[in-house]
Amino acid sequence: MAAIRKIQAQVKEIISYSDTVRKYVLQPLKRSFDFKAGQFLHLAIDEYDPSFNWPESRVF
């Protein structure tokens, strides 16, 4: 398994398309990174604790 890299980001914009659909535009607080084919983003709001279950999150 690859090492987990935490990247803090700030919400720059929230666009509401309907009552249940929103777009969140995130801006990394430090230098960004380049995605390679096959990689994915595991977005979590709460802190990750490896001794416990994954926090509420989504995979993109």
PyMOL Python script that loads the backbone (N, CA, C, O; Angstrom):
from pymol import cmd

cmd.read_pdbstr("""\
ATOM      1  N   MET A   1       0.849  -1.191   0.000  1.00  0.00           N
ATOM      2  CA  MET A   1       0.000   0.000   0.000  1.00  0.00           C
ATOM      3  C   MET A   1       0.882   1.238   0.000  1.00  0.00           C
ATOM      4  O   MET A   1       1.877   1.300   0.722  1.00  0.00           O
ATOM      5  N   ALA A   2       0.522   2.202  -0.794  1.00  0.00           N
ATOM      6  CA  ALA A   2       1.276   3.445  -0.869  1.00  0.00           C
ATOM      7  C   ALA A   2       1.081   4.259   0.405  1.00  0.00           C
ATOM      8  O   ALA A   2       0.080   4.109   1.106  1.00  0.00           O
ATOM      9  N   ALA A   3       2.041   5.115   0.692  1.00  0.00           N
ATOM     10  CA  ALA A   3       1.957   5.972   1.870  1.00  0.00           C
ATOM     11  C   ALA A   3       0.829   6.985   1.700  1.00  0.00           C
ATOM     12  O   ALA A   3       0.604   7.513   0.610  1.00  0.00           O
ATOM     13  N   ILE A   4       0.138   7.240   2.780  1.00  0.00           N
ATOM     14  CA  ILE A   4      -0.949   8.231   2.767  1.00  0.00           C
ATOM     15  C   ILE A   4      -0.332   9.615   2.856  1.00  0.00           C
ATOM     16  O   ILE A   4       0.491   9.882   3.732  1.00  0.00           O
ATOM     17  N   ARG A   5      -0.731  10.494   1.948  1.00  0.00           N
ATOM     18  CA  ARG A   5      -0.267  11.879   1.971  1.00  0.00           C
ATOM     19  C   ARG A   5      -1.449  12.771   2.293  1.00  0.00           C
ATOM     20  O   ARG A   5      -2.462  12.761   1.593  1.00  0.00           O
ATOM     21  N   LYS A   6      -1.309  13.535   3.349  1.00  0.00           N
ATOM     22  CA  LYS A   6      -2.369  14.475   3.709  1.00  0.00           C
ATOM     23  C   LYS A   6      -2.082  15.811   3.040  1.00  0.00           C
ATOM     24  O   LYS A   6      -0.962  16.320   3.089  1.00  0.00           O
ATOM     25  N   ILE A   7      -3.104  16.365   2.421  1.00  0.00           N
ATOM     26  CA  ILE A   7      -2.978  17.664   1.769  1.00  0.00           C
ATOM     27  C   ILE A   7      -4.132  18.533   2.254  1.00  0.00           C
ATOM     28  O   ILE A   7      -5.289  18.303   1.902  1.00  0.00           O
ATOM     29  N   GLN A   8      -3.804  19.526   3.061  1.00  0.00           N
ATOM     30  CA  GLN A   8      -4.848  20.414   3.548  1.00  0.00           C
ATOM     31  C   GLN A   8      -5.269  21.358   2.435  1.00  0.00           C
ATOM     32  O   GLN A   8      -4.453  21.790   1.621  1.00  0.00           O
ATOM     33  N   ALA A   9      -6.565  21.670   2.418  1.00  0.00           N
ATOM     34  CA  ALA A   9      -7.108  22.542   1.378  1.00  0.00           C
ATOM     35  C   ALA A   9      -8.155  23.470   1.979  1.00  0.00           C
ATOM     36  O   ALA A   9      -8.726  23.193   3.034  1.00  0.00           O
ATOM     37  N   GLN A  10      -8.386  24.550   1.297  1.00  0.00           N
ATOM     38  CA  GLN A  10      -9.377  25.537   1.691  1.00  0.00           C
ATOM     39  C   GLN A  10     -10.509  25.511   0.671  1.00  0.00           C
ATOM     40  O   GLN A  10     -10.267  25.370  -0.528  1.00  0.00           O
ATOM     41  N   VAL A  11     -11.733  25.646   1.142  1.00  0.00           N
ATOM     42  CA  VAL A  11     -12.882  25.724   0.237  1.00  0.00           C
ATOM     43  C   VAL A  11     -12.899  27.135  -0.356  1.00  0.00           C
ATOM     44  O   VAL A  11     -13.095  28.119   0.358  1.00  0.00           O
ATOM     45  N   LYS A  12     -12.689  27.216  -1.672  1.00  0.00           N
ATOM     46  CA  LYS A  12     -12.651  28.515  -2.344  1.00  0.00           C
ATOM     47  C   LYS A  12     -14.024  28.959  -2.831  1.00  0.00           C
ATOM     48  O   LYS A  12     -14.314  30.154  -2.896  1.00  0.00           O
ATOM     49  N   GLU A  13     -14.868  27.983  -3.175  1.00  0.00           N
ATOM     50  CA  GLU A  13     -16.179  28.324  -3.733  1.00  0.00           C
ATOM     51  C   GLU A  13     -17.127  27.149  -3.558  1.00  0.00           C
ATOM     52  O   GLU A  13     -16.719  25.991  -3.645  1.00  0.00           O
ATOM     53  N   ILE A  14     -18.394  27.454  -3.311  1.00  0.00           N
ATOM     54  CA  ILE A  14     -19.446  26.447  -3.261  1.00  0.00           C
ATOM     55  C   ILE A  14     -20.520  26.878  -4.248  1.00  0.00           C
ATOM     56  O   ILE A  14     -21.069  27.975  -4.142  1.00  0.00           O
ATOM     57  N   ILE A  15     -20.814  26.015  -5.202  1.00  0.00           N
ATOM     58  CA  ILE A  15     -21.830  26.311  -6.216  1.00  0.00           C
ATOM     59  C   ILE A  15     -22.989  25.346  -5.993  1.00  0.00           C
ATOM     60  O   ILE A  15     -22.807  24.129  -6.014  1.00  0.00           O
ATOM     61  N   SER A  16     -24.172  25.894  -5.781  1.00  0.00           N
ATOM     62  CA  SER A  16     -25.359  25.075  -5.541  1.00  0.00           C
ATOM     63  C   SER A  16     -26.153  24.937  -6.835  1.00  0.00           C
ATOM     64  O   SER A  16     -26.610  25.924  -7.411  1.00  0.00           O
ATOM     65  N   TYR A  17     -26.307  23.683  -7.283  1.00  0.00           N
ATOM     66  CA  TYR A  17     -27.058  23.408  -8.509  1.00  0.00           C
ATOM     67  C   TYR A  17     -28.521  23.069  -8.212  1.00  0.00           C
ATOM     68  O   TYR A  17     -29.405  23.304  -9.035  1.00  0.00           O
ATOM     69  N   SER A  18     -28.758  22.512  -7.022  1.00  0.00           N
ATOM     70  CA  SER A  18     -30.120  22.186  -6.591  1.00  0.00           C
ATOM     71  C   SER A  18     -30.083  22.022  -5.076  1.00  0.00           C
ATOM     72  O   SER A  18     -29.057  22.292  -4.453  1.00  0.00           O
ATOM     73  N   ASP A  19     -31.179  21.585  -4.480  1.00  0.00           N
ATOM     74  CA  ASP A  19     -31.213  21.383  -3.030  1.00  0.00           C
ATOM     75  C   ASP A  19     -30.277  20.279  -2.571  1.00  0.00           C
ATOM     76  O   ASP A  19     -29.852  20.273  -1.416  1.00  0.00           O
ATOM     77  N   THR A  20     -29.947  19.347  -3.453  1.00  0.00           N
ATOM     78  CA  THR A  20     -29.138  18.190  -3.059  1.00  0.00           C
ATOM     79  C   THR A  20     -27.815  18.056  -3.815  1.00  0.00           C
ATOM     80  O   THR A  20     -27.045  17.137  -3.535  1.00  0.00           O
ATOM     81  N   VAL A  21     -27.536  18.948  -4.761  1.00  0.00           N
ATOM     82  CA  VAL A  21     -26.303  18.852  -5.553  1.00  0.00           C
ATOM     83  C   VAL A  21     -25.513  20.149  -5.413  1.00  0.00           C
ATOM     84  O   VAL A  21     -26.019  21.241  -5.674  1.00  0.00           O
ATOM     85  N   ARG A  22     -24.235  19.994  -4.985  1.00  0.00           N
ATOM     86  CA  ARG A  22     -23.354  21.153  -4.840  1.00  0.00           C
ATOM     87  C   ARG A  22     -21.978  20.821  -5.397  1.00  0.00           C
ATOM     88  O   ARG A  22     -21.562  19.662  -5.414  1.00  0.00           O
ATOM     89  N   LYS A  23     -21.288  21.841  -5.847  1.00  0.00           N
ATOM     90  CA  LYS A  23     -19.909  21.705  -6.304  1.00  0.00           C
ATOM     91  C   LYS A  23     -19.023  22.481  -5.343  1.00  0.00           C
ATOM     92  O   LYS A  23     -19.270  23.657  -5.073  1.00  0.00           O
ATOM     93  N   TYR A  24     -17.981  21.818  -4.822  1.00  0.00           N
ATOM     94  CA  TYR A  24     -17.037  22.448  -3.918  1.00  0.00           C
ATOM     95  C   TYR A  24     -15.706  22.601  -4.644  1.00  0.00           C
ATOM     96  O   TYR A  24     -15.145  21.620  -5.130  1.00  0.00           O
ATOM     97  N   VAL A  25     -15.206  23.817  -4.717  1.00  0.00           N
ATOM     98  CA  VAL A  25     -13.920  24.083  -5.353  1.00  0.00           C
ATOM     99  C   VAL A  25     -12.894  24.212  -4.230  1.00  0.00           C
ATOM    100  O   VAL A  25     -13.002  25.090  -3.374  1.00  0.00           O
ATOM    101  N   LEU A  26     -11.888  23.319  -4.246  1.00  0.00           N
ATOM    102  CA  LEU A  26     -10.872  23.296  -3.197  1.00  0.00           C
ATOM    103  C   LEU A  26      -9.556  23.845  -3.704  1.00  0.00           C
ATOM    104  O   LEU A  26      -9.191  23.626  -4.859  1.00  0.00           O
ATOM    105  N   GLN A  27      -8.837  24.562  -2.842  1.00  0.00           N
ATOM    106  CA  GLN A  27      -7.521  25.105  -3.159  1.00  0.00           C
ATOM    107  C   GLN A  27      -6.525  24.529  -2.163  1.00  0.00           C
ATOM    108  O   GLN A  27      -6.640  24.802  -0.968  1.00  0.00           O
ATOM    109  N   PRO A  28      -5.542  23.731  -2.617  1.00  0.00           N
ATOM    110  CA  PRO A  28      -4.529  23.212  -1.690  1.00  0.00           C
ATOM    111  C   PRO A  28      -3.794  24.368  -1.009  1.00  0.00           C
ATOM    112  O   PRO A  28      -3.515  25.384  -1.645  1.00  0.00           O
ATOM    113  N   LEU A  29      -3.477  24.216   0.290  1.00  0.00           N
ATOM    114  CA  LEU A  29      -2.787  25.274   1.019  1.00  0.00           C
ATOM    115  C   LEU A  29      -1.299  25.300   0.701  1.00  0.00           C
ATOM    116  O   LEU A  29      -0.643  26.327   0.876  1.00  0.00           O
ATOM    117  N   LYS A  30      -0.762  24.175   0.234  1.00  0.00           N
ATOM    118  CA  LYS A  30       0.636  24.114  -0.181  1.00  0.00           C
ATOM    119  C   LYS A  30       0.689  23.657  -1.627  1.00  0.00           C
ATOM    120  O   LYS A  30      -0.344  23.481  -2.272  1.00  0.00           O
ATOM    121  N   ARG A  31       1.912  23.463  -2.135  1.00  0.00           N
ATOM    122  CA  ARG A  31       2.090  23.030  -3.520  1.00  0.00           C
ATOM    123  C   ARG A  31       1.213  21.827  -3.829  1.00  0.00           C
ATOM    124  O   ARG A  31       1.120  20.896  -3.029  1.00  0.00           O
ATOM    125  N   SER A  32       0.586  21.850  -4.966  1.00  0.00           N
ATOM    126  CA  SER A  32      -0.280  20.763  -5.390  1.00  0.00           C
ATOM    127  C   SER A  32       0.564  19.584  -5.872  1.00  0.00           C
ATOM    128  O   SER A  32       1.781  19.580  -5.688  1.00  0.00           O
ATOM    129  N   PHE A  33      -0.050  18.617  -6.467  1.00  0.00           N
ATOM    130  CA  PHE A  33       0.630  17.433  -6.957  1.00  0.00           C
ATOM    131  C   PHE A  33       0.027  17.035  -8.285  1.00  0.00           C
ATOM    132  O   PHE A  33      -1.063  17.485  -8.637  1.00  0.00           O
ATOM    133  N   ASP A  34       0.724  16.199  -9.022  1.00  0.00           N
ATOM    134  CA  ASP A  34       0.263  15.724 -10.328  1.00  0.00           C
ATOM    135  C   ASP A  34      -0.313  14.327 -10.186  1.00  0.00           C
ATOM    136  O   ASP A  34       0.326  13.445  -9.612  1.00  0.00           O
ATOM    137  N   PHE A  35      -1.506  14.120 -10.701  1.00  0.00           N
ATOM    138  CA  PHE A  35      -2.107  12.787 -10.710  1.00  0.00           C
ATOM    139  C   PHE A  35      -1.548  11.989 -11.866  1.00  0.00           C
ATOM    140  O   PHE A  35      -1.248  12.534 -12.928  1.00  0.00           O
ATOM    141  N   LYS A  36      -1.411  10.692 -11.648  1.00  0.00           N
ATOM    142  CA  LYS A  36      -1.004   9.771 -12.706  1.00  0.00           C
ATOM    143  C   LYS A  36      -2.170   8.836 -12.972  1.00  0.00           C
ATOM    144  O   LYS A  36      -3.019   8.636 -12.104  1.00  0.00           O
ATOM    145  N   ALA A  37      -2.217   8.268 -14.159  1.00  0.00           N
ATOM    146  CA  ALA A  37      -3.294   7.347 -14.522  1.00  0.00           C
ATOM    147  C   ALA A  37      -3.429   6.246 -13.474  1.00  0.00           C
ATOM    148  O   ALA A  37      -2.441   5.627 -13.080  1.00  0.00           O
ATOM    149  N   GLY A  38      -4.653   6.010 -13.031  1.00  0.00           N
ATOM    150  CA  GLY A  38      -4.925   4.959 -12.057  1.00  0.00           C
ATOM    151  C   GLY A  38      -4.949   5.439 -10.614  1.00  0.00           C
ATOM    152  O   GLY A  38      -5.389   4.705  -9.730  1.00  0.00           O
ATOM    153  N   GLN A  39      -4.488   6.646 -10.364  1.00  0.00           N
ATOM    154  CA  GLN A  39      -4.512   7.159  -8.998  1.00  0.00           C
ATOM    155  C   GLN A  39      -5.895   7.696  -8.666  1.00  0.00           C
ATOM    156  O   GLN A  39      -6.694   7.975  -9.560  1.00  0.00           O
ATOM    157  N   PHE A  40      -6.173   7.840  -7.370  1.00  0.00           N
ATOM    158  CA  PHE A  40      -7.451   8.391  -6.941  1.00  0.00           C
ATOM    159  C   PHE A  40      -7.260   9.247  -5.705  1.00  0.00           C
ATOM    160  O   PHE A  40      -6.205   9.220  -5.071  1.00  0.00           O
ATOM    161  N   LEU A  41      -8.279   9.998  -5.372  1.00  0.00           N
ATOM    162  CA  LEU A  41      -8.281  10.880  -4.215  1.00  0.00           C
ATOM    163  C   LEU A  41      -9.274  10.347  -3.202  1.00  0.00           C
ATOM    164  O   LEU A  41     -10.423  10.069  -3.544  1.00  0.00           O
ATOM    165  N   HIS A  42      -8.843  10.202  -1.960  1.00  0.00           N
ATOM    166  CA  HIS A  42      -9.729   9.807  -0.870  1.00  0.00           C
ATOM    167  C   HIS A  42      -9.932  11.059  -0.026  1.00  0.00           C
ATOM    168  O   HIS A  42      -9.057  11.426   0.759  1.00  0.00           O
ATOM    169  N   LEU A  43     -11.065  11.707  -0.178  1.00  0.00           N
ATOM    170  CA  LEU A  43     -11.358  12.973   0.474  1.00  0.00           C
ATOM    171  C   LEU A  43     -12.031  12.725   1.812  1.00  0.00           C
ATOM    172  O   LEU A  43     -13.094  12.108   1.875  1.00  0.00           O
ATOM    173  N   ALA A  44     -11.406  13.209   2.890  1.00  0.00           N
ATOM    174  CA  ALA A  44     -11.953  13.051   4.233  1.00  0.00           C
ATOM    175  C   ALA A  44     -12.033  14.416   4.907  1.00  0.00           C
ATOM    176  O   ALA A  44     -11.122  15.234   4.783  1.00  0.00           O
ATOM    177  N   ILE A  45     -13.116  14.649   5.611  1.00  0.00           N
ATOM    178  CA  ILE A  45     -13.284  15.907   6.333  1.00  0.00           C
ATOM    179  C   ILE A  45     -12.613  15.820   7.704  1.00  0.00           C
ATOM    180  O   ILE A  45     -11.957  16.765   8.142  1.00  0.00           O
ATOM    181  N   ASP A  46     -12.779  14.690   8.371  1.00  0.00           N
ATOM    182  CA  ASP A  46     -12.217  14.505   9.710  1.00  0.00           C
ATOM    183  C   ASP A  46     -10.798  13.958   9.625  1.00  0.00           C
ATOM    184  O   ASP A  46     -10.383  13.451   8.583  1.00  0.00           O
ATOM    185  N   GLU A  47     -10.058  14.062  10.724  1.00  0.00           N
ATOM    186  CA  GLU A  47      -8.704  13.529  10.807  1.00  0.00           C
ATOM    187  C   GLU A  47      -8.704  12.016  10.626  1.00  0.00           C
ATOM    188  O   GLU A  47      -9.629  11.336  11.070  1.00  0.00           O
ATOM    189  N   TYR A  48      -7.671  11.491   9.977  1.00  0.00           N
ATOM    190  CA  TYR A  48      -7.505  10.052   9.793  1.00  0.00           C
ATOM    191  C   TYR A  48      -6.733   9.486  10.975  1.00  0.00           C
ATOM    192  O   TYR A  48      -5.655   9.981  11.304  1.00  0.00           O
ATOM    193  N   ASP A  49      -7.272   8.460  11.614  1.00  0.00           N
ATOM    194  CA  ASP A  49      -6.630   7.778  12.734  1.00  0.00           C
ATOM    195  C   ASP A  49      -6.401   6.331  12.313  1.00  0.00           C
ATOM    196  O   ASP A  49      -7.358   5.560  12.249  1.00  0.00           O
ATOM    197  N   PRO A  50      -5.137   5.933  12.019  1.00  0.00           N
ATOM    198  CA  PRO A  50      -4.887   4.579  11.523  1.00  0.00           C
ATOM    199  C   PRO A  50      -5.258   3.469  12.506  1.00  0.00           C
ATOM    200  O   PRO A  50      -5.369   2.311  12.105  1.00  0.00           O
ATOM    201  N   SER A  51      -5.451   3.798  13.778  1.00  0.00           N
ATOM    202  CA  SER A  51      -5.821   2.776  14.760  1.00  0.00           C
ATOM    203  C   SER A  51      -7.332   2.561  14.813  1.00  0.00           C
ATOM    204  O   SER A  51      -7.813   1.709  15.560  1.00  0.00           O
ATOM    205  N   PHE A  52      -8.077   3.329  14.025  1.00  0.00           N
ATOM    206  CA  PHE A  52      -9.535   3.257  14.022  1.00  0.00           C
ATOM    207  C   PHE A  52     -10.025   3.174  12.579  1.00  0.00           C
ATOM    208  O   PHE A  52      -9.215   3.107  11.654  1.00  0.00           O
ATOM    209  N   ASN A  53     -11.308   3.177  12.385  1.00  0.00           N
ATOM    210  CA  ASN A  53     -11.891   3.133  11.037  1.00  0.00           C
ATOM    211  C   ASN A  53     -11.620   4.429  10.291  1.00  0.00           C
ATOM    212  O   ASN A  53     -11.266   5.445  10.888  1.00  0.00           O
ATOM    213  N   TRP A  54     -11.796   4.375   8.957  1.00  0.00           N
ATOM    214  CA  TRP A  54     -11.659   5.584   8.149  1.00  0.00           C
ATOM    215  C   TRP A  54     -12.722   6.588   8.570  1.00  0.00           C
ATOM    216  O   TRP A  54     -13.832   6.192   8.927  1.00  0.00           O
ATOM    217  N   PRO A  55     -12.404   7.885   8.536  1.00  0.00           N
ATOM    218  CA  PRO A  55     -13.416   8.909   8.839  1.00  0.00           C
ATOM    219  C   PRO A  55     -14.443   8.969   7.715  1.00  0.00           C
ATOM    220  O   PRO A  55     -14.265   8.348   6.668  1.00  0.00           O
ATOM    221  N   GLU A  56     -15.507   9.711   7.935  1.00  0.00           N
ATOM    222  CA  GLU A  56     -16.499   9.937   6.884  1.00  0.00           C
ATOM    223  C   GLU A  56     -15.774  10.506   5.682  1.00  0.00           C
ATOM    224  O   GLU A  56     -15.115  11.541   5.781  1.00  0.00           O
ATOM    225  N   SER A  57     -15.891   9.834   4.545  1.00  0.00           N
ATOM    226  CA  SER A  57     -15.110  10.248   3.394  1.00  0.00           C
ATOM    227  C   SER A  57     -15.725   9.748   2.098  1.00  0.00           C
ATOM    228  O   SER A  57     -16.684   8.976   2.110  1.00  0.00           O
ATOM    229  N   ARG A  58     -15.162  10.196   0.977  1.00  0.00           N
ATOM    230  CA  ARG A  58     -15.579   9.772  -0.350  1.00  0.00           C
ATOM    231  C   ARG A  58     -14.334   9.573  -1.197  1.00  0.00           C
ATOM    232  O   ARG A  58     -13.312  10.222  -0.973  1.00  0.00           O
ATOM    233  N   VAL A  59     -14.420   8.677  -2.166  1.00  0.00           N
ATOM    234  CA  VAL A  59     -13.307   8.400  -3.064  1.00  0.00           C
ATOM    235  C   VAL A  59     -13.641   8.930  -4.455  1.00  0.00           C
ATOM    236  O   VAL A  59     -14.734   8.699  -4.972  1.00  0.00           O
ATOM    237  N   PHE A  60     -12.683   9.647  -5.057  1.00  0.00           N
ATOM    238  CA  PHE A  60     -12.865  10.207  -6.388  1.00  0.00           C
ATOM    239  C   PHE A  60     -11.713   9.774  -7.276  1.00  0.00           C
ATOM    240  O   PHE A  60     -11.669  10.139  -8.451  1.00  0.00           O
TER     241      PHE A  60
END
""", "prot")
cmd.dss("prot")
cmd.show_as("cartoon", "prot")
cmd.util.cbc("prot")
cmd.orient("prot")
